[in-house]
């Protein structure tokens, strides 16, 4: 008998798929267990990793080898109902509703492989710096990038008790810069640069990101979650 993937909140499930597809939309594995649907994807250059979860109750375990996440998201978005059931057949996902019917074919098991990333090792990283950043602050930074258009680096650092985010390139001379304050903090942080394009790919499913930095390994983690979705972005810092 085929398993039934019961999605209680279609809108939140679409947000989950959208977050995954921003990092990698081709050839993605979705793992299903009793508590969640989860995925591990990385950017082409592996400087950005996303571990994501959509939380729900399930009575089975399964694995979906999805050829095109954006295509799957678009077809699910055609369903008018918010509470949906997808039938997991041997090689496809099937939906049969009063308004829409579709069959979305999956890859065979083994055709797709997960990124060669040790998530357990990453989870054991201890951060020596931690703070919150709002999506409003990130939007201010993105607006500033139209001015500081010569660079694709954003530096996080402290100055006079303030946490700063600066768009510039300290490896080049005469580069325009744009800086915003992220508020008062009680720690010191030497400048740590990350790729602005990676920051743009973060999905703001809630108002604030929890940011953890391991300065020894040059790893910056952006965590964000709501009642249904958990997203953990792991970003490798750049050189100065």
C-alpha positions as protocol buffer text, in pm:
chain_id: "A"
residue {
  index: 1
  type: UNK
  ca { x: 0 y: 0 z: 0 }
}
residue {
  index: 2
  type: UNK
  ca { x: 133 y: 342 z: -97 }
}
residue {
  index: 3
  type: UNK
  ca { x: 234 y: 588 z: 174 }
}
residue {
  index: 4
  type: UNK
  ca { x: 40 y: 913 z: 213 }
}
residue {
  index: 5
  type: UNK
  ca { x: 235 y: 1234 z: 270 }
}
residue {
  index: 6
  type: UNK
  ca { x: -14 y: 1441 z: 471 }
}
residue {
  index: 7
  type: UNK
  ca { x: 62 y: 1814 z: 461 }
}
residue {
  index: 8
  type: UNK
  ca { x: -148 y: 2011 z: 710 }
}
residue {
  index: 9
  type: UNK
  ca { x: -25 y: 2352 z: 594 }
}
residue {
  index: 10
  type: UNK
  ca { x: 42 y: 2374 z: 222 }
}
residue {
  index: 11
  type: UNK
  ca { x: 168 y: 2732 z: 249 }
}
residue {
  index: 12
  type: UNK
  ca { x: 443 y: 2640 z: 496 }
}
residue {
  index: 13
  type: UNK
  ca { x: 541 y: 2334 z: 292 }
}
residue {
  index: 14
  type: UNK
  ca { x: 580 y: 2559 z: -12 }
}
residue {
  index: 15
  type: UNK
  ca { x: 808 y: 2788 z: 191 }
}
residue {
  index: 16
  type: UNK
  ca { x: 1019 y: 2485 z: 282 }
}
residue {
  index: 17
  type: UNK
  ca { x: 1050 y: 2381 z: -83 }
}
residue {
  index: 18
  type: UNK
  ca { x: 1124 y: 2740 z: -186 }
}
residue {
  index: 19
  type: UNK
  ca { x: 1411 y: 2766 z: 66 }
}
residue {
  index: 20
  type: UNK
  ca { x: 1562 y: 2442 z: -68 }
}
residue {
  index: 21
  type: UNK
  ca { x: 1524 y: 2542 z: -433 }
}
residue {
  index: 22
  type: UNK
  ca { x: 1707 y: 2872 z: -380 }
}
residue {
  index: 23
  type: UNK
  ca { x: 2022 y: 2677 z: -295 }
}
residue {
  index: 24
  type: UNK
  ca { x: 1976 y: 2382 z: -531 }
}
residue {
  index: 25
  type: UNK
  ca { x: 1667 y: 2299 z: -733 }
}
residue {
  index: 26
  type: UNK
  ca { x: 1800 y: 2008 z: -941 }
}
residue {
  index: 27
  type: UNK
  ca { x: 1832 y: 1653 z: -804 }
}
residue {
  index: 28
  type: UNK
  ca { x: 1742 y: 1688 z: -435 }
}
residue {
  index: 29
  type: UNK
  ca { x: 1677 y: 1415 z: -177 }
}
residue {
  index: 30
  type: UNK
  ca { x: 1389 y: 1467 z: 67 }
}
residue {
  index: 31
  type: UNK
  ca { x: 1401 y: 1229 z: 364 }
}
residue {
  index: 32
  type: UNK
  ca { x: 1080 y: 1151 z: 552 }
}
residue {
  index: 33
  type: UNK
  ca { x: 1063 y: 1017 z: 906 }
}
residue {
  index: 34
  type: UNK
  ca { x: 806 y: 1018 z: 1187 }
}
residue {
  index: 35
  type: UNK
  ca { x: 856 y: 1388 z: 1268 }
}
residue {
  index: 36
  type: UNK
  ca { x: 967 y: 1571 z: 956 }
}
residue {
  index: 37
  type: UNK
  ca { x: 1067 y: 1602 z: 593 }
}
residue {
  index: 38
  type: UNK
  ca { x: 1432 y: 1705 z: 577 }
}
residue {
  index: 39
  type: UNK
  ca { x: 1686 y: 1801 z: 314 }
}
residue {
  index: 40
  type: UNK
  ca { x: 2058 y: 1874 z: 291 }
}
residue {
  index: 41
  type: UNK
  ca { x: 2175 y: 2080 z: -7 }
}
residue {
  index: 42
  type: UNK
  ca { x: 2472 y: 2296 z: -98 }
}
residue {
  index: 43
  type: UNK
  ca { x: 2559 y: 2566 z: -348 }
}
residue {
  index: 44
  type: UNK
  ca { x: 2770 y: 2475 z: -652 }
}
residue {
  index: 45
  type: UNK
  ca { x: 3090 y: 2603 z: -488 }
}
residue {
  index: 46
  type: UNK
  ca { x: 2994 y: 2448 z: -149 }
}
residue {
  index: 47
  type: UNK
  ca { x: 3040 y: 2780 z: 34 }
}
residue {
  index: 48
  type: UNK
  ca { x: 2672 y: 2766 z: 138 }
}
residue {
  index: 49
  type: UNK
  ca { x: 2504 y: 2463 z: 293 }
}
residue {
  index: 50
  type: UNK
  ca { x: 2138 y: 2440 z: 396 }
}
residue {
  index: 51
  type: UNK
  ca { x: 1990 y: 2182 z: 628 }
}
residue {
  index: 52
  type: UNK
  ca { x: 1612 y: 2224 z: 636 }
}
residue {
  index: 53
  type: UNK
  ca { x: 1317 y: 2058 z: 806 }
}
residue {
  index: 54
  type: UNK
  ca { x: 942 y: 2072 z: 754 }
}
residue {
  index: 55
  type: UNK
  ca { x: 787 y: 1938 z: 1075 }
}
residue {
  index: 56
  type: UNK
  ca { x: 481 y: 1711 z: 1062 }
}
residue {
  index: 57
  type: UNK
  ca { x: 354 y: 1380 z: 1201 }
}
residue {
  index: 58
  type: UNK
  ca { x: 413 y: 1072 z: 990 }
}
residue {
  index: 59
  type: UNK
  ca { x: 365 y: 698 z: 1041 }
}
residue {
  index: 60
  type: UNK
  ca { x: 636 y: 592 z: 793 }
}
residue {
  index: 61
  type: UNK
  ca { x: 987 y: 654 z: 667 }
}
residue {
  index: 62
  type: UNK
  ca { x: 1067 y: 713 z: 302 }
}
residue {
  index: 63
  type: UNK
  ca { x: 1298 y: 896 z: 63 }
}
residue {
  index: 64
  type: UNK
  ca { x: 1195 y: 1111 z: -232 }
}
residue {
  index: 65
  type: UNK
  ca { x: 1449 y: 1165 z: -511 }
}
residue {
  index: 66
  type: UNK
  ca { x: 1316 y: 1489 z: -657 }
}
residue {
  index: 67
  type: UNK
  ca { x: 1439 y: 1587 z: -1007 }
}
residue {
  index: 68
  type: UNK
  ca { x: 1328 y: 1952 z: -995 }
}
residue {
  index: 69
  type: UNK
  ca { x: 1221 y: 2115 z: -666 }
}
residue {
  index: 70
  type: UNK
  ca { x: 1089 y: 2432 z: -833 }
}
residue {
  index: 71
  type: UNK
  ca { x: 871 y: 2225 z: -1065 }
}
residue {
  index: 72
  type: UNK
  ca { x: 734 y: 2028 z: -768 }
}
residue {
  index: 73
  type: UNK
  ca { x: 668 y: 2350 z: -578 }
}
residue {
  index: 74
  type: UNK
  ca { x: 483 y: 2506 z: -872 }
}
residue {
  index: 75
  type: UNK
  ca { x: 252 y: 2209 z: -925 }
}
residue {
  index: 76
  type: UNK
  ca { x: 167 y: 2184 z: -552 }
}
residue {
  index: 77
  type: UNK
  ca { x: 90 y: 2557 z: -557 }
}
residue {
  index: 78
  type: UNK
  ca { x: -191 y: 2491 z: -807 }
}
residue {
  index: 79
  type: UNK
  ca { x: -386 y: 2306 z: -535 }
}
residue {
  index: 80
  type: UNK
  ca { x: -648 y: 2529 z: -374 }
}
residue {
  index: 81
  type: UNK
  ca { x: -683 y: 2329 z: -51 }
}
residue {
  index: 82
  type: UNK
  ca { x: -443 y: 2402 z: 236 }
}
residue {
  index: 83
  type: UNK
  ca { x: -462 y: 2052 z: 386 }
}
residue {
  index: 84
  type: UNK
  ca { x: -340 y: 1805 z: 123 }
}
residue {
  index: 85
  type: UNK
  ca { x: -237 y: 1440 z: 85 }
}
residue {
  index: 86
  type: UNK
  ca { x: 24 y: 1330 z: -166 }
}
residue {
  index: 87
  type: UNK
  ca { x: 42 y: 961 z: -255 }
}
residue {
  index: 88
  type: UNK
  ca { x: 398 y: 826 z: -272 }
}
residue {
  index: 89
  type: UNK
  ca { x: 407 y: 558 z: -541 }
}
residue {
  index: 90
  type: UNK
  ca { x: 715 y: 360 z: -645 }
}
residue {
  index: 91
  type: UNK
  ca { x: 834 y: 624 z: -894 }
}
residue {
  index: 92
  type: UNK
  ca { x: 605 y: 923 z: -856 }
}
residue {
  index: 93
  type: UNK
  ca { x: 411 y: 1157 z: -631 }
}
residue {
  index: 94
  type: UNK
  ca { x: 41 y: 1167 z: -711 }
}
residue {
  index: 95
  type: UNK
  ca { x: -234 y: 1408 z: -609 }
}
residue {
  index: 96
  type: UNK
  ca { x: -602 y: 1346 z: -680 }
}
residue {
  index: 97
  type: UNK
  ca { x: -829 y: 1630 z: -576 }
}
residue {
  index: 98
  type: UNK
  ca { x: -1160 y: 1775 z: -685 }
}
residue {
  index: 99
  type: UNK
  ca { x: -989 y: 2075 z: -847 }
}
residue {
  index: 100
  type: UNK
  ca { x: -649 y: 1940 z: -955 }
}
residue {
  index: 101
  type: UNK
  ca { x: -493 y: 1605 z: -1037 }
}
residue {
  index: 102
  type: UNK
  ca { x: -128 y: 1545 z: -1117 }
}
residue {
  index: 103
  type: UNK
  ca { x: 148 y: 1284 z: -1119 }
}
residue {
  index: 104
  type: UNK
  ca { x: 505 y: 1401 z: -1061 }
}
residue {
  index: 105
  type: UNK
  ca { x: 772 y: 1142 z: -1147 }
}
residue {
  index: 106
  type: UNK
  ca { x: 1070 y: 1085 z: -918 }
}
residue {
  index: 107
  type: UNK
  ca { x: 1421 y: 959 z: -987 }
}
residue {
  index: 108
  type: UNK
  ca { x: 1510 y: 604 z: -895 }
}
residue {
  index: 109
  type: UNK
  ca { x: 1688 y: 537 z: -564 }
}
residue {
  index: 110
  type: UNK
  ca { x: 2063 y: 588 z: -600 }
}
residue {
  index: 111
  type: UNK
  ca { x: 2037 y: 826 z: -897 }
}
residue {
  index: 112
  type: UNK
  ca { x: 2092 y: 1126 z: -666 }
}
residue {
  index: 113
  type: UNK
  ca { x: 2354 y: 1150 z: -393 }
}
residue {
  index: 114
  type: UNK
  ca { x: 2359 y: 1386 z: -98 }
}
residue {
  index: 115
  type: UNK
  ca { x: 2636 y: 1647 z: -65 }
}
residue {
  index: 116
  type: UNK
  ca { x: 2948 y: 1503 z: 99 }
}
residue {
  index: 117
  type: UNK
  ca { x: 2889 y: 1701 z: 417 }
}
residue {
  index: 118
  type: UNK
  ca { x: 2921 y: 1578 z: 775 }
}
residue {
  index: 119
  type: UNK
  ca { x: 2625 y: 1752 z: 938 }
}
residue {
  index: 120
  type: UNK
  ca { x: 2694 y: 1590 z: 1276 }
}
residue {
  index: 121
  type: UNK
  ca { x: 3042 y: 1743 z: 1276 }
}
residue {
  index: 122
  type: UNK
  ca { x: 2898 y: 2086 z: 1190 }
}
residue {
  index: 123
  type: UNK
  ca { x: 2637 y: 2055 z: 1467 }
}
residue {
  index: 124
  type: UNK
  ca { x: 2916 y: 1991 z: 1717 }
}
residue {
  index: 125
  type: UNK
  ca { x: 3088 y: 2318 z: 1629 }
}
residue {
  index: 126
  type: UNK
  ca { x: 3092 y: 2557 z: 1922 }
}
residue {
  index: 127
  type: UNK
  ca { x: 3038 y: 2923 z: 1843 }
}
residue {
  index: 128
  type: UNK
  ca { x: 3233 y: 3189 z: 2026 }
}
residue {
  index: 129
  type: UNK
  ca { x: 3015 y: 3469 z: 1885 }
}
residue {
  index: 130
  type: UNK
  ca { x: 2634 y: 3476 z: 1878 }
}
residue {
  index: 131
  type: UNK
  ca { x: 2383 y: 3748 z: 1794 }
}
residue {
  index: 132
  type: UNK
  ca { x: 2051 y: 3812 z: 1618 }
}
residue {
  index: 133
  type: UNK
  ca { x: 1993 y: 3995 z: 1293 }
}
residue {
  index: 134
  type: UNK
  ca { x: 1650 y: 4093 z: 1162 }
}
residue {
  index: 135
  type: UNK
  ca { x: 1528 y: 4064 z: 807 }
}
residue {
  index: 136
  type: UNK
  ca { x: 1474 y: 4442 z: 820 }
}
residue {
  index: 137
  type: UNK
  ca { x: 1849 y: 4489 z: 880 }
}
residue {
  index: 138
  type: UNK
  ca { x: 1930 y: 4254 z: 593 }
}
residue {
  index: 139
  type: UNK
  ca { x: 1696 y: 4448 z: 365 }
}
residue {
  index: 140
  type: UNK
  ca { x: 1879 y: 4769 z: 459 }
}
residue {
  index: 141
  type: UNK
  ca { x: 2205 y: 4598 z: 366 }
}
residue {
  index: 142
  type: UNK
  ca { x: 2067 y: 4483 z: 32 }
}
residue {
  index: 143
  type: UNK
  ca { x: 1949 y: 4836 z: -47 }
}
residue {
  index: 144
  type: UNK
  ca { x: 2300 y: 4964 z: 31 }
}
residue {
  index: 145
  type: UNK
  ca { x: 2447 y: 4717 z: -216 }
}
residue {
  index: 146
  type: UNK
  ca { x: 2314 y: 4927 z: -504 }
}
residue {
  index: 147
  type: UNK
  ca { x: 2558 y: 5196 z: -385 }
}
residue {
  index: 148
  type: UNK
  ca { x: 2852 y: 4971 z: -294 }
}
residue {
  index: 149
  type: UNK
  ca { x: 2813 y: 4781 z: -620 }
}
residue {
  index: 150
  type: UNK
  ca { x: 3185 y: 4714 z: -670 }
}
residue {
  index: 151
  type: UNK
  ca { x: 3196 y: 4450 z: -398 }
}
residue {
  index: 152
  type: UNK
  ca { x: 3021 y: 4128 z: -313 }
}
residue {
  index: 153
  type: UNK
  ca { x: 3159 y: 4100 z: 40 }
}
residue {
  index: 154
  type: UNK
  ca { x: 2992 y: 4189 z: 369 }
}
residue {
  index: 155
  type: UNK
  ca { x: 3211 y: 4217 z: 680 }
}
residue {
  index: 156
  type: UNK
  ca { x: 3072 y: 4161 z: 1029 }
}
residue {
  index: 157
  type: UNK
  ca { x: 3275 y: 4322 z: 1308 }
}
residue {
  index: 158
  type: UNK
  ca { x: 3248 y: 4529 z: 1624 }
}
residue {
  index: 159
  type: UNK
  ca { x: 3338 y: 4894 z: 1672 }
}
residue {
  index: 160
  type: UNK
  ca { x: 3290 y: 5098 z: 1991 }
}
residue {
  index: 161
  type: UNK
  ca { x: 3050 y: 4841 z: 2136 }
}
residue {
  index: 162
  type: UNK
  ca { x: 2842 y: 4823 z: 1816 }
}
residue {
  index: 163
  type: UNK
  ca { x: 2804 y: 4529 z: 1581 }
}
residue {
  index: 164
  type: UNK
  ca { x: 2859 y: 4651 z: 1226 }
}
residue {
  index: 165
  type: UNK
  ca { x: 2789 y: 4508 z: 880 }
}
residue {
  index: 166
  type: UNK
  ca { x: 2997 y: 4669 z: 607 }
}
residue {
  index: 167
  type: UNK
  ca { x: 2980 y: 4625 z: 231 }
}
residue {
  index: 168
  type: UNK
  ca { x: 3331 y: 4676 z: 93 }
}
residue {
  index: 169
  type: UNK
  ca { x: 3639 y: 4488 z: -24 }
}
residue {
  index: 170
  type: UNK
  ca { x: 3936 y: 4535 z: 206 }
}
residue {
  index: 171
  type: UNK
  ca { x: 4166 y: 4356 z: -38 }
}
residue {
  index: 172
  type: UNK
  ca { x: 4123 y: 4637 z: -293 }
}
residue {
  index: 173
  type: UNK
  ca { x: 4200 y: 5008 z: -283 }
}
residue {
  index: 174
  type: UNK
  ca { x: 3948 y: 5289 z: -345 }
}
residue {
  index: 175
  type: UNK
  ca { x: 3640 y: 5070 z: -302 }
}
residue {
  index: 176
  type: UNK
  ca { x: 3312 y: 5237 z: -205 }
}
residue {
  index: 177
  type: UNK
  ca { x: 3168 y: 5113 z: 123 }
}
residue {
  index: 178
  type: UNK
  ca { x: 2832 y: 5110 z: 297 }
}
residue {
  index: 179
  type: UNK
  ca { x: 2798 y: 5029 z: 668 }
}
residue {
  index: 180
  type: UNK
  ca { x: 2502 y: 4975 z: 902 }
}
residue {
  index: 181
  type: UNK
  ca { x: 2489 y: 4917 z: 1276 }
}
residue {
  index: 182
  type: UNK
  ca { x: 2318 y: 4601 z: 1400 }
}
residue {
  index: 183
  type: UNK
  ca { x: 2297 y: 4728 z: 1758 }
}
residue {
  index: 184
  type: UNK
  ca { x: 2496 y: 4725 z: 2082 }
}
residue {
  index: 185
  type: UNK
  ca { x: 2680 y: 4407 z: 2181 }
}
residue {
  index: 186
  type: UNK
  ca { x: 2903 y: 4292 z: 2468 }
}
residue {
  index: 187
  type: UNK
  ca { x: 3163 y: 4104 z: 2265 }
}
residue {
  index: 188
  type: UNK
  ca { x: 3451 y: 4185 z: 2032 }
}
residue {
  index: 189
  type: UNK
  ca { x: 3464 y: 4056 z: 1677 }
}
residue {
  index: 190
  type: UNK
  ca { x: 3742 y: 4106 z: 1427 }
}
residue {
  index: 191
  type: UNK
  ca { x: 3617 y: 4157 z: 1068 }
}
residue {
  index: 192
  type: UNK
  ca { x: 3487 y: 3834 z: 916 }
}
residue {
  index: 193
  type: UNK
  ca { x: 3376 y: 3857 z: 551 }
}
residue {
  index: 194
  type: UNK
  ca { x: 3109 y: 3645 z: 380 }
}
residue {
  index: 195
  type: UNK
  ca { x: 2970 y: 3642 z: 29 }
}
residue {
  index: 196
  type: UNK
  ca { x: 2673 y: 3878 z: -2 }
}
residue {
  index: 197
  type: UNK
  ca { x: 2512 y: 3652 z: -265 }
}
residue {
  index: 198
  type: UNK
  ca { x: 2493 y: 3377 z: -2 }
}
residue {
  index: 199
  type: UNK
  ca { x: 2318 y: 3617 z: 237 }
}
residue {
  index: 200
  type: UNK
  ca { x: 2065 y: 3702 z: -36 }
}
residue {
  index: 201
  type: UNK
  ca { x: 1967 y: 3334 z: -56 }
}
residue {
  index: 202
  type: UNK
  ca { x: 1849 y: 3319 z: 306 }
}
residue {
  index: 203
  type: UNK
  ca { x: 1474 y: 3263 z: 338 }
}
residue {
  index: 204
  type: UNK
  ca { x: 1312 y: 3493 z: 596 }
}
residue {
  index: 205
  type: UNK
  ca { x: 1040 y: 3266 z: 736 }
}
residue {
  index: 206
  type: UNK
  ca { x: 1044 y: 3465 z: 1062 }
}
residue {
  index: 207
  type: UNK
  ca { x: 1151 y: 3811 z: 1178 }
}
residue {
  index: 208
  type: UNK
  ca { x: 1498 y: 3724 z: 1307 }
}
residue {
  index: 209
  type: UNK
  ca { x: 1796 y: 3503 z: 1231 }
}
residue {
  index: 210
  type: UNK
  ca { x: 2011 y: 3365 z: 1510 }
}
residue {
  index: 211
  type: UNK
  ca { x: 2372 y: 3401 z: 1393 }
}
residue {
  index: 212
  type: UNK
  ca { x: 2657 y: 3190 z: 1532 }
}
residue {
  index: 213
  type: UNK
  ca { x: 3020 y: 3240 z: 1433 }
}
residue {
  index: 214
  type: UNK
  ca { x: 3312 y: 3007 z: 1487 }
}
residue {
  index: 215
  type: UNK
  ca { x: 3606 y: 3236 z: 1424 }
}
residue {
  index: 216
  type: UNK
  ca { x: 3861 y: 2952 z: 1447 }
}
residue {
  index: 217
  type: UNK
  ca { x: 3714 y: 2762 z: 1151 }
}
residue {
  index: 218
  type: UNK
  ca { x: 3567 y: 3065 z: 969 }
}
residue {
  index: 219
  type: UNK
  ca { x: 3212 y: 2933 z: 978 }
}
residue {
  index: 220
  type: UNK
  ca { x: 2900 y: 3152 z: 1003 }
}
residue {
  index: 221
  type: UNK
  ca { x: 2566 y: 2983 z: 1077 }
}
residue {
  index: 222
  type: UNK
  ca { x: 2228 y: 3150 z: 1024 }
}
residue {
  index: 223
  type: UNK
  ca { x: 1944 y: 2971 z: 1207 }
}
residue {
  index: 224
  type: UNK
  ca { x: 1579 y: 3060 z: 1160 }
}
residue {
  index: 225
  type: UNK
  ca { x: 1261 y: 2871 z: 1245 }
}
residue {
  index: 226
  type: UNK
  ca { x: 888 y: 2897 z: 1299 }
}
residue {
  index: 227
  type: UNK
  ca { x: 631 y: 2642 z: 1418 }
}
residue {
  index: 228
  type: UNK
  ca { x: 660 y: 2432 z: 1101 }
}
residue {
  index: 229
  type: UNK
  ca { x: 1001 y: 2499 z: 943 }
}
residue {
  index: 230
  type: UNK
  ca { x: 1362 y: 2491 z: 1062 }
}
residue {
  index: 231
  type: UNK
  ca { x: 1641 y: 2627 z: 843 }
}
residue {
  index: 232
  type: UNK
  ca { x: 2013 y: 2610 z: 921 }
}
residue {
  index: 233
  type: UNK
  ca { x: 2244 y: 2789 z: 675 }
}
residue {
  index: 234
  type: UNK
  ca { x: 2617 y: 2716 z: 708 }
}
residue {
  index: 235
  type: UNK
  ca { x: 2834 y: 2973 z: 528 }
}
residue {
  index: 236
  type: UNK
  ca { x: 3211 y: 2955 z: 481 }
}
residue {
  index: 237
  type: UNK
  ca { x: 3385 y: 3287 z: 549 }
}
residue {
  index: 238
  type: UNK
  ca { x: 3592 y: 3448 z: 274 }
}
residue {
  index: 239
  type: UNK
  ca { x: 3947 y: 3571 z: 292 }
}
residue {
  index: 240
  type: UNK
  ca { x: 3994 y: 3941 z: 356 }
}
